[in-house]
């Protein structure tokens, strides 16, 4: 395995101010950590046959902005983070290609629009599962990947590469506290388990709620990751996630403008 190349990749990520980076070998998709697992056509080597490793990067969603969701503020942050993920993963793929290792980036959202998700609520590649297999976190009740640093308030992007990179260890401890705040807070009832298997998201209900917010220009929802108590970012921002009236006043102000 190419330890020197991985060191160079990590150095490159630090230069781009990427806080979370993990590596998984493609063989981990063939040995699932739990069941049910995804069909083989969603494996990285089915999308890019040369793939030997998957590099996953994560960028945080700033908690005080998320606290205003749904809002134009969070809407714009969401777009900004997605754009950066696409740019960074493209640059990492180019970095590896320049060194002789065939590589491709995977766009952050592998679907066309919310309307598409209403009819077919599955993207062609799961960055969340890639992040799990790269040792960046564990799944929570909200079906999001929780990280020690940011809880579920992080978005991921991936690079599929022919380079055989040393994989990072899977995370052993379960980060989810099972507090069920996300289940109770979901405005679409997409996590309550009444109309689908417990532990999975009702994708249709979630997409329908997102479509309504999109028509009002304040999508996505973000509430299930907003209320999650996991993550060092809560300590960093302090009262941003609490009952401080200043933050409630800020939330009310932002929600009154920029959307319908």
RAKA-V301788 format. One record per backbone hydrogen bond with DSSP energy under -0.5 kcal/mol. CO is the residue of the C=O (numbers start at 1). NH is the residue of the N-H. Records with the same first field share a line. If there is no record, write none. Layout:
BEGIN
CO: NH ; NH
END
This chain:
BEGIN
1: 3
2: 6
3: 7
4: 8
5: 9
6: 10
7: 11
8: 12
9: 13
10: 14
11: 15
12: 16
13: 18
14: 17
17: 19
20: 58
22: 56
23: 168
24: 54
25: 28
26: 29 ; 30
27: 30 ; 31
28: 31
39: 42
40: 43
43: 46 ; 47
44: 47 ; 48
48: 51
52: 26
53: 161
54: 24 ; 56
55: 159
56: 22
57: 157
58: 20
59: 155
60: 62
62: 65 ; 66
63: 67
65: 68
66: 69
71: 75
72: 76
73: 77
74: 78
75: 79
76: 80
77: 81
78: 82
79: 83
80: 84
81: 85
82: 86
83: 87
84: 88
85: 89
86: 90
87: 91
88: 92
89: 93
90: 94
91: 95
92: 96
93: 97
94: 98
95: 99
96: 99 ; 101
97: 100
100: 102
102: 162
104: 160
106: 158
108: 110
110: 124
113: 117
114: 118
115: 119
116: 119 ; 120
120: 122
125: 127
126: 130
127: 131
128: 132
129: 133
130: 134
131: 136
132: 135
134: 23
138: 146
140: 143
144: 140 ; 146
146: 138
147: 151
148: 232
149: 233
150: 153
151: 147
152: 154
153: 61
155: 59
157: 57
158: 106
159: 55 ; 161
160: 104
161: 52 ; 53
163: 165
164: 2
173: 175
180: 184
181: 185
182: 186
186: 189
189: 192
190: 202
197: 200
201: 203
202: 206
203: 207
204: 208
205: 209
206: 210
207: 211
208: 212
209: 213
210: 214
211: 215
212: 216
213: 218
214: 217
216: 260
222: 226
223: 227
231: 234 ; 235
232: 236
233: 237
234: 238
237: 240
238: 241
239: 242 ; 244
244: 247 ; 248
245: 249
246: 250
247: 251
248: 252
249: 253
250: 254
251: 255
252: 256
253: 256
254: 257
257: 72
END
